[in-house]
Amino acid sequence: MHKSVEATQRNFATIRTGRANPSLLDRINVEYYGTETPLKSLATISTPDSQTIAIQPFDNGSMGLIEKAIATSDLGLTPNNDGKIIRINVPPLTEERRKEFCKLAAKYAEEGKVALRNIRRDAIDKVKKLEKDAELSKDQSHDEQDGIQKLTDTFITEIEKYLAEKEADILKV
């Protein structure tokens, strides 16, 4: 269940908030020598200020490929290449884009909750099987199922807390 929450947090990190953040580029892969390679393994990514991301490739030959990968991504960012460093200016988000990103965050949160519910279902099925095989009494089975439900509720609450934080971050101008 921890992994589901962590995966949801990683998804949240890829959503733009109007401020430059190197994690915005985490999902960008570059076609490098015929292989999809994560951008962070091809370059140093930094944020010199709150509106700029600077990318310094380890190999200057990959500069054009990195630029193309960023331009064709769904982030809506435009890279500027000065020969040594690729700079990306992160424009402030419009109200419409903020709402779209809030919906995307809600979608990621729901995917995380569904994953938690699937884990809960599998665990409860195992407990019921143990009860059916007479390895657990009915009371023990019921107690285990209650424990599983409480644990699931705790993790769902955690995801909802992260969602509220992310939405507040997105909507903050």
Contact map, one row per residue, 1 for C-alpha under 8 A:
11111000000000000000000000000000000000000000000000000000000000000000000000000000000000000000000000000000000000000001001000000000000000000000000000000001001000000000000000000
11111100000000000000000000000000000000000000000000000000000000000000000000000000000000000000000000000000000000000000000000000000000000000000000000000000001000000000000000000
11111110000000000000000000000000000000000000000000000000000000000000000000000000000000000000000000000000000000000000000000000000000000000000000000000000000000000000000000000
11111111000000000000000000000000000000000000000000000000000000000000000000000000000000000000000000000000000000010011000000000000000000000000000000000000000000000000000000000
11111111100000000000000000000000000000000000000000000000000000000000000000000000000000000000000000000000000000010000000000000000000000000000000000000000001001100000000000000
01111111110000000000000000000000000000000000000000000000000000000000000000000000000000000000000000000000000000000000000000000000000000000000000000000000000000000000000000000
00111111111000000000000000000000000000000000000000000000000000000000000000000000000000000000000000000000000000010000000000000000000000000000000000000000000000000000000000000
00011111111100000000000000000000000000000000000000000000000000000000000000000000000000000000000000000000000110110000000000000000000000000000000000000000000000100000000000000
00001111111110000000000000000000000000000000000000000000000000000000000000000000000000000000000000000000000000000000000000000000000000000000000000000000000000000100000000000
00000111111111000000000000000000000000000000000000000000000000000000000000000000000000000000000000000000000000000000000000000000000000000000000000000000000000000000000000000
00000011111111100000000000000000000000000000000000000000000000000000000000000000000000000000000000000000100100000000000000000000000000000000000000000000000000000000000000000
00000001111111100000000000000000000000000000000000000000000000000000000000000000000000000000000000000000100100000000000000000000000000000000000000000000000000000000010000000
00000000111111110000001100000000000000000000000000000000000000000000000000000000000000000000000000000000000000000000000000000000000000000000000000000000000000000000000000000
00000000011111110000001111100000000000000000000000000000000000000000000000000000000000000000000000000000000000000000000000000000000000000000000000000000000000000000000000000
00000000001111111000000100000000000000000000000000000000000000000000000000000000000000000000000000001001100000000000000000000000000000000000000000000000000000000000000000000
00000000000011111110000100000000000000000000000000000000000000000000000000100000000000000000000000001000000000000000000000000000000000000000000000000000000000000000000001000
00000000000000111111000000000000000000000000000000000000000000000000000000000000000000000000100001000000000000000000000000000000000000000000000000000000000000000000000011100
00000000000000011111000000000000000000000000000000100000000000000000000000000000000000000111100000000000000000000000000000000000000000000000000000000000000000000000000001001
00000000000000011111100000000000000000000000000001100000000000000000000000000000000000000101000000000000000000000000000000000000000000000000000000000000000000000000000000000
00000000000000001111110100000000000000000000001011111000000000000000000000000000000000001100000000000000000000000000000000000000000000000000000000000000000000000000000000000
00000000000000000011111100000000000000000000001001001000000000000000000000000000000000000000000000000000000000000000000000000000000000000000000000000000000000000000000000000
00000000000000000001111111000000000000000000111000001000000000000000000000000000000000000000000000000000000000000000000000000000000000000000000000000000000000000000000000000
00000000000011000000111111000000000000000000000000000000000000000000000000000000000000000000000000000000000000000000000000000000000000000000000000000000000000000000000000000
00000000000011110001111111100000000000000000000000000000000000000000000000000000000000000000000000000000000000000000000000000000000000000000000000000000000000000000000000000
00000000000001000000011111110000000000110000000000000000000000000000000000000000000000000000000000000000000000000000000000000000000000000000000000000000000000000000000000000
00000000000001000000011111110000000001110000000000000000000000000000000000000000000000000000000000000000000000000000000000000000000000000000000000000000000000000000000000000
00000000000001000000000111111000000001000000000000000000000000000000000000000000000000000000000000000000000000000000000000000000000000000000000000000000000000000000000000000
00000000000000000000000011111100000001100000000000000000000000000000110010000000000000000000000000000000000000000000000000000000000000000000000000000000000000000000000000000
00000000000000000000000000111110000111100000000000000000000000000000100000000000000000000000000000000000000000000000000000000000000000000000000000000000000000000000000000000
00000000000000000000000000011111001111100000000000000000000000001100100000000000000000000000000000000000000000000000000000000000000000000000000000000000000000000000000000000
00000000000000000000000000001111111110000000000000000000000000001000100000000000000000000000000000000000000000000000000000000000000000000000000000000000000000000000000000000
00000000000000000000000000000111111110000000000000000000000001001000000000000000000000000000000000000000000000000000000000000000000000000000000000000000000000000000000000000
00000000000000000000000000000011111000000000000000000000000000000000000000000000000000000000000000000000000000000000000000000000000000000000000000000000000000000000000000000
00000000000000000000000000000011111100000000000000000000000000000000000000000000000000000000000000000000000000000000000000000000000000000000000000000000000000000000000000000
00000000000000000000000000000111111110000000000000000000000000000000000000000000000000000000000000000000000000000000000000000000000000000000000000000000000000000000000000000
00000000000000000000000000001111011111000000000000000000000000000000000000000000000000000000000000000000000000000000000000000000000000000000000000000000000000000000000000000
00000000000000000000000000001111001111101100000000000000000000000000000000000000000000000000000000000000000000000000000000000000000000000000000000000000000000000000000000000
00000000000000000000000001111100000111111100000000000000000000000000000000000000000000000000000000000000000000000000000000000000000000000000000000000000000000000000000000000
00000000000000000000000011011100000011111110000000000000000000000100000000000000000000000000000000000000000000000000000000000000000000000000000000000000000000000000000000000
00000000000000000000000011000000000001111111100000000000000000000000000000000000000000000000000000000000000000000000000000000000000000000000000000000000000000000000000000000
00000000000000000000000000000000000011111111000000000000000000000000000000000000000000000000000000000000000000000000000000000000000000000000000000000000000000000000000000000
00000000000000000000000000000000000011111111000000000000111001000000000000000000000000000000000000000000000000000000000000000000000000000000000000000000000000000000000000000
00000000000000000000000000000000000000111111100000000011111000000000000000000000000000000000000000000000000000000000000000000000000000000000000000000000000000000000000000000
00000000000000000000000000000000000000011111110000000011110000000000000000000000000000000000000000000000000000000000000000000000000000000000000000000000000000000000000000000
00000000000000000000010000000000000000010011111000001111000000000000000000000000000000000000000000000000000000000000000000000000000000000000000000000000000000000000000000000
00000000000000000000010000000000000000000001111100001110000000000000000000000000000000000000000000000000000000000000000000000000000000000000000000000000000000000000000000000
00000000000000000001110000000000000000000000111111111100000000000000000000000000000000000000000000000000000000000000000000000000000000000000000000000000000000000000000000000
00000000000000000000000000000000000000000000011111011100000000000000000000000000000000000000000000000000000000000000000000000000000000000000000000000000000000000000000000000
00000000000000000001000000000000000000000000001111111000000000000000000000000000000000000000000000000000000000000000000000000000000000000000000000000000000000000000000000000
00000000000000000011100000000000000000000000001111110000000000000000000000000000000000000000000000000000000000000000000000000000000000000000000000000000000000000000000000000
00000000000000000111000000000000000000000000001011111000000000000000000000000000000000001110000000000000000000000000000000000000000000000000000000000000000000000000000000000
00000000000000000001000000000000000000000000001111111100000000000000000000000000000000111100000000000000000000000000000000000000000000000000000000000000000000000000000000000
00000000000000000001110000000000000000000000111110111110000000000000000000000000000000111100000000000000000000000000000000000000000000000000000000000000000000000000000000000
00000000000000000000000000000000000000000000111100011111000000000000000000000000000011110000000000000000000000000000000000000000000000000000000000000000000000000000000000000
00000000000000000000000000000000000000000011110000001111100000000000000000000000000011100000000000000000000000000000000000000000000000000000000000000000000000000000000000000
00000000000000000000000000000000000000000011100000000111110000000000000000000000000111000000000000000000000000000000000000000000000000000000000000000000000000000000000000000
00000000000000000000000000000000000000000111000000000011111101100000000000000000000110000000000000000000000000000000000000000000000000000000000000000000000000000000000000000
00000000000000000000000000000000000000000111000000000001111100000000000000000000000000000000000000000000000000000000000000000000000000000000000000000000000000000000000000000
00000000000000000000000000000000000000000110000000000000111111100000000000000000000000000000000000000000000000000000000000000000000000000000000000000000000000000000000000000
00000000000000000000000000000000000000000000000000000000111111100000000000000000001100000000000000000000000000000000000000000000000000000000000000000000000000000000000000000
00000000000000000000000000000000000000000000000000000000001111110000000000000000000000000000000000000000000000000000000000000000000000000000000000000000000000000000000000000
00000000000000000000000000000001000000000100000000000000101111111100000000000000000000000000000000000000000000000000000000000000000000000000000000000000000000000000000000000
00000000000000000000000000000000000000000000000000000000101111111110000000000000101001000000000000000000000000000000000000000000000000000000000000000000000000000000000000000
00000000000000000000000000000000000000000000000000000000000011111111000000000000000000000000000000000000000000000000000000000000000000000000000000000000000000000000000000000
00000000000000000000000000000111000000000000000000000000000001111111100000000000000000000000000000000000000000000000000000000000000000000000000000000000000000000000000000000
00000000000000000000000000000100000000100000000000000000000001111111110000000000000000000000000000000000000000000000000000000000000000000000000000000000000000000000000000000
00000000000000000000000000000000000000000000000000000000000000111111111000000011100001000000000000000000000000000000000000000000000000000000000000000000000000000000000000000
00000000000000000000000000000000000000000000000000000000000000011111111100000000000000000000000000000000000000000000000000000000000000000000000000000000000000000000000000000
00000000000000000000000000011110000000000000000000000000000000001111111110000000000000000000000000000000000000000000000000000000000000000000000000000000000000000000000000000
00000000000000000000000000010000000000000000000000000000000000000111111110101110000000000000000000000000000000000000000000000000000000000000000000000000000000000000000000000
00000000000000000000000000000000000000000000000000000000000000000011111110011110000000000000000000000000000000000000000000000000000000000000000000000000000000000000000000000
00000000000000000000000000000000000000000000000000000000000000000001111111000000000000000000000000000000000000000000000000000000000000000000000000000000000000000000000000000
00000000000000000000000000010000000000000000000000000000000000000000111111111000000000000000000000000000000000000000000000000000000000000000000000000000000000000000000000000
00000000000000000000000000000000000000000000000000000000000000000000000111110000000000000000000000000000000000000000000000000000000000000000000000000000000000000000000000000
00000000000000010000000000000000000000000000000000000000000000000000010011111000000000000000000000000000000000000000000000000000000000000000000000000000000000000000000000000
00000000000000000000000000000000000000000000000000000000000000000000001011111100000000000000000000000000000000000000000000000000000000000000000000000000000000000000000000000
00000000000000000000000000000000000000000000000000000000000000000000011010111110000000011100000000000000000000000000000000000000000000000000000000000000000000000000000000000
00000000000000000000000000000000000000000000000000000000000000000000011000011111000000011000000000000000000000000000000000000000000000000000000000000000000000000000000000000
00000000000000000000000000000000000000000000000000000000000000000010011000001111100001111000000000000000000000000000000000000000000000000000000000000000000000000000000000000
00000000000000000000000000000000000000000000000000000000000000000010000000000111110001110000000000000000000000000000000000000000000000000000000000000000000000000000000000000
00000000000000000000000000000000000000000000000000000000000000100010000000000011111111100000000000000000000000000000000000000000000000000000000000000000000000000000000000000
00000000000000000000000000000000000000000000000000000000000000000000000000000001111111100000000000000000000000000000000000000000000000000000000000000000000000000000000000000
00000000000000000000000000000000000000000000000000000000000100100000000000000000111111000000000000000000000000000000000000000000000000000000000000000000000000000000000000000
00000000000000000000000000000000000000000000000000000001100100000000000000000000111111000000000000000000000000000000000000000000000000000000000000000000000000000000000000000
00000000000000000000000000000000000000000000000000000111100000000000000000000000111111100000000000000000000000000000000000000000000000000000000000000000000000000000000000000
00000000000000000000000000000000000000000000000000000111000000100010000000000011111111110000000000000000000000000000000000000000000000000000000000000000000000000000000000000
00000000000000000000000000000000000000000000000000011110000000000000000000000011110011111000000000000000000000000000000000000000000000000000000000000000000000000000000000000
00000000000000000000000000000000000000000000000000011100000000000000000000001111000001111100000000000000000000000000000000000000000000000000000000000000000000000000000000000
00000000000000000001000000000000000000000000000000111000000000000000000000001110000000111110000000000000000000000000000000000000000000000000000000000000000000000000000000000
00000000000000000111000000000000000000000000000000111000000000000000000000001000000000011111000000000000000000000000000000000000000000000000000000000000000000000000000000000
00000000000000000100000000000000000000000000000000100000000000000000000000000000000000001111100000000000000000000000000000000000000000000000000000000000000000000000000000000
00000000000000000110000000000000000000000000000000000000000000000000000000000000000000000111110000000000000000000000000000000000000000000000000000000000000000000000000000000
00000000000000001100000000000000000000000000000000000000000000000000000000000000000000000011111011000000000000000000000000000000000000000000000000000000000000000000000000000
00000000000000000000000000000000000000000000000000000000000000000000000000000000000000000001111111000000000000000000000000000000000000000000000000000000000000000000000000000
00000000000000000000000000000000000000000000000000000000000000000000000000000000000000000000111111100000000000000000000000000000000000000000000000000000000000000000000000000
00000000000000000000000000000000000000000000000000000000000000000000000000000000000000000000011111110000000000000000000000000000000000000000000000000000000000000000000000000
00000000000000000000000000000000000000000000000000000000000000000000000000000000000000000000111111111000000000000000000000000000000000000000000000000000000000000000000000000
00000000000000001000000000000000000000000000000000000000000000000000000000000000000000000000111111111100000000000000000000000000000000000000000000000000000000000000000001100
00000000000000000000000000000000000000000000000000000000000000000000000000000000000000000000001111111110000000000000000000000000000000000000000000000000000000000000000000100
00000000000000000000000000000000000000000000000000000000000000000000000000000000000000000000000111111111000000000000000000000000000000000000000000000000000000000000000000000
00000000000000110000000000000000000000000000000000000000000000000000000000000000000000000000000011111111100000000000000000000000000000000000000000000000000000000000000001000
00000000000000000000000000000000000000000000000000000000000000000000000000000000000000000000000001111111110000000000000000000000000000000000000000000000000000000000011001000
00000000000000000000000000000000000000000000000000000000000000000000000000000000000000000000000000111111111000000000000000000000000000000000000000000000000000000000000000000
00000000000000100000000000000000000000000000000000000000000000000000000000000000000000000000000000011111111100000000000000000000000000000000000000000000000000000000000000000
00000000001100100000000000000000000000000000000000000000000000000000000000000000000000000000000000001111111110000000000000000000000000000000000000000000000000000010011000000
00000000000000000000000000000000000000000000000000000000000000000000000000000000000000000000000000000111111111000000000000000000000000000000000000000000000000000010000000000
00000000000000000000000000000000000000000000000000000000000000000000000000000000000000000000000000000011111111100000000000000000000000000000000000000000000000000000000000000
00000001001100000000000000000000000000000000000000000000000000000000000000000000000000000000000000000001111111110000000000000000000000000000000000000000000000000000000000000
00000001000000000000000000000000000000000000000000000000000000000000000000000000000000000000000000000000111111111000000000000000000000000000000000000000000000110010000000000
00000000000000000000000000000000000000000000000000000000000000000000000000000000000000000000000000000000011111111100000000000000000000000000000000000000000000000000000000000
00000001000000000000000000000000000000000000000000000000000000000000000000000000000000000000000000000000001111111110000000000000000000000000000000000000000000000000000000000
00011011000000000000000000000000000000000000000000000000000000000000000000000000000000000000000000000000000111111111000000000000000000000000000000000000000000100000000000000
00000000000000000000000000000000000000000000000000000000000000000000000000000000000000000000000000000000000011111111100000000000000000000000000000000000000100100000000000000
00000000000000000000000000000000000000000000000000000000000000000000000000000000000000000000000000000000000001111111110000000000000000000000000000000000000000000000000000000
00010000000000000000000000000000000000000000000000000000000000000000000000000000000000000000000000000000000000111111111000000000000000000000000000000000000000000000000000000
10010000000000000000000000000000000000000000000000000000000000000000000000000000000000000000000000000000000000011111111100000000000000000000000000000001001100000000000000000
00000000000000000000000000000000000000000000000000000000000000000000000000000000000000000000000000000000000000001111111110000000000000000000000000000001000000000000000000000
00000000000000000000000000000000000000000000000000000000000000000000000000000000000000000000000000000000000000000111111111000000000000000000000000000000000000000000000000000
10000000000000000000000000000000000000000000000000000000000000000000000000000000000000000000000000000000000000000011111111100000000000000000000000000000000000000000000000000
00000000000000000000000000000000000000000000000000000000000000000000000000000000000000000000000000000000000000000001111111110000000000000000000000011001000000000000000000000
00000000000000000000000000000000000000000000000000000000000000000000000000000000000000000000000000000000000000000000111111111000000000000000000000000000000000000000000000000
00000000000000000000000000000000000000000000000000000000000000000000000000000000000000000000000000000000000000000000011111111100000000000000000000000000000000000000000000000
00000000000000000000000000000000000000000000000000000000000000000000000000000000000000000000000000000000000000000000001111111110000000000000000000010000000000000000000000000
00000000000000000000000000000000000000000000000000000000000000000000000000000000000000000000000000000000000000000000000111111111000000000000000010010000000000000000000000000
00000000000000000000000000000000000000000000000000000000000000000000000000000000000000000000000000000000000000000000000011111111100000000000000000000000000000000000000000000
00000000000000000000000000000000000000000000000000000000000000000000000000000000000000000000000000000000000000000000000001111111110000000000000000000000000000000000000000000
00000000000000000000000000000000000000000000000000000000000000000000000000000000000000000000000000000000000000000000000000111111111000010000100110000000000000000000000000000
00000000000000000000000000000000000000000000000000000000000000000000000000000000000000000000000000000000000000000000000000011111111100000000100000000000000000000000000000000
00000000000000000000000000000000000000000000000000000000000000000000000000000000000000000000000000000000000000000000000000001111111110000000000000000000000000000000000000000
00000000000000000000000000000000000000000000000000000000000000000000000000000000000000000000000000000000000000000000000000000111111111110000000000000000000000000000000000000
00000000000000000000000000000000000000000000000000000000000000000000000000000000000000000000000000000000000000000000000000000011111111111100100000000000000000000000000000000
00000000000000000000000000000000000000000000000000000000000000000000000000000000000000000000000000000000000000000000000000000001111111110000000000000000000000000000000000000
00000000000000000000000000000000000000000000000000000000000000000000000000000000000000000000000000000000000000000000000000000000111111110000000000000000000000000000000000000
00000000000000000000000000000000000000000000000000000000000000000000000000000000000000000000000000000000000000000000000000000000011111111000000000000000000000000000000000000
00000000000000000000000000000000000000000000000000000000000000000000000000000000000000000000000000000000000000000000000000000000011111111000000000000000000000000000000000000
00000000000000000000000000000000000000000000000000000000000000000000000000000000000000000000000000000000000000000000000000000010011111111101100000000000000000000000000000000
00000000000000000000000000000000000000000000000000000000000000000000000000000000000000000000000000000000000000000000000000000000001001111111100000000000000000000000000000000
00000000000000000000000000000000000000000000000000000000000000000000000000000000000000000000000000000000000000000000000000000000001000011111110000000000000000000000000000000
00000000000000000000000000000000000000000000000000000000000000000000000000000000000000000000000000000000000000000000000000000000000000001111111000000000000000000000000000000
00000000000000000000000000000000000000000000000000000000000000000000000000000000000000000000000000000000000000000000000000000000000000011111111100000000000000000000000000000
00000000000000000000000000000000000000000000000000000000000000000000000000000000000000000000000000000000000000000000000000000011001000011111111110000000000000000000000000000
00000000000000000000000000000000000000000000000000000000000000000000000000000000000000000000000000000000000000000000000000000000000000000111111111000000000000000000000000000
00000000000000000000000000000000000000000000000000000000000000000000000000000000000000000000000000000000000000000000000000000000000000000011111111100000000000000000000000000
00000000000000000000000000000000000000000000000000000000000000000000000000000000000000000000000000000000000000000000000000000010000000000001111111110000000000000000000000000
00000000000000000000000000000000000000000000000000000000000000000000000000000000000000000000000000000000000000000000000000010010000000000000111111111000000000000000000000000
00000000000000000000000000000000000000000000000000000000000000000000000000000000000000000000000000000000000000000000000000000000000000000000011111111100000000000000000000000
00000000000000000000000000000000000000000000000000000000000000000000000000000000000000000000000000000000000000000000000000000000000000000000001111111110000000000000000000000
00000000000000000000000000000000000000000000000000000000000000000000000000000000000000000000000000000000000000000000000100110000000000000000000111111111000000000000000000000
00000000000000000000000000000000000000000000000000000000000000000000000000000000000000000000000000000000000000000000000100000000000000000000000011111111100000000000000000000
00000000000000000000000000000000000000000000000000000000000000000000000000000000000000000000000000000000000000000000000000000000000000000000000001111111110000000000000000000
00000000000000000000000000000000000000000000000000000000000000000000000000000000000000000000000000000000000000000000000000000000000000000000000000111111111000000000000000000
10000000000000000000000000000000000000000000000000000000000000000000000000000000000000000000000000000000000000000001100100000000000000000000000000011111111100000000000000000
00000000000000000000000000000000000000000000000000000000000000000000000000000000000000000000000000000000000000000000000000000000000000000000000000001111111110000000000000000
00000000000000000000000000000000000000000000000000000000000000000000000000000000000000000000000000000000000000000000000000000000000000000000000000000111111111000000000000000
11001000000000000000000000000000000000000000000000000000000000000000000000000000000000000000000000000000000000000001000000000000000000000000000000000011111111100000000000000
00000000000000000000000000000000000000000000000000000000000000000000000000000000000000000000000000000000000000001001000000000000000000000000000000000001111111110000000000000
00000000000000000000000000000000000000000000000000000000000000000000000000000000000000000000000000000000000000000000000000000000000000000000000000000000111111111000000000000
00001000000000000000000000000000000000000000000000000000000000000000000000000000000000000000000000000000000000000000000000000000000000000000000000000000011111111100000000000
00001001000000000000000000000000000000000000000000000000000000000000000000000000000000000000000000000000000010011000000000000000000000000000000000000000001111111110000000000
00000000000000000000000000000000000000000000000000000000000000000000000000000000000000000000000000000000000010000000000000000000000000000000000000000000000111111111000000000
00000000000000000000000000000000000000000000000000000000000000000000000000000000000000000000000000000000000000000000000000000000000000000000000000000000000011111111100000000
00000000100000000000000000000000000000000000000000000000000000000000000000000000000000000000000000000000000000000000000000000000000000000000000000000000000001111111110000000
00000000000000000000000000000000000000000000000000000000000000000000000000000000000000000000000000000000110010000000000000000000000000000000000000000000000000111111111000000
00000000000000000000000000000000000000000000000000000000000000000000000000000000000000000000000000000000000000000000000000000000000000000000000000000000000000011111111100000
00000000000000000000000000000000000000000000000000000000000000000000000000000000000000000000000000000000000000000000000000000000000000000000000000000000000000001111111110000
00000000000100000000000000000000000000000000000000000000000000000000000000000000000000000000000000000100100000000000000000000000000000000000000000000000000000000111111111000
00000000000000000000000000000000000000000000000000000000000000000000000000000000000000000000000000000100100000000000000000000000000000000000000000000000000000000011111111100
00000000000000000000000000000000000000000000000000000000000000000000000000000000000000000000000000000000000000000000000000000000000000000000000000000000000000000001111111110
00000000000000001000000000000000000000000000000000000000000000000000000000000000000000000000000000000000000000000000000000000000000000000000000000000000000000000000111111110
00000000000000011100000000000000000000000000000000000000000000000000000000000000000000000000000001001100000000000000000000000000000000000000000000000000000000000000011111111
00000000000000001000000000000000000000000000000000000000000000000000000000000000000000000000000001100000000000000000000000000000000000000000000000000000000000000000001111111
00000000000000000000000000000000000000000000000000000000000000000000000000000000000000000000000000000000000000000000000000000000000000000000000000000000000000000000000111111
00000000000000000100000000000000000000000000000000000000000000000000000000000000000000000000000000000000000000000000000000000000000000000000000000000000000000000000000001111
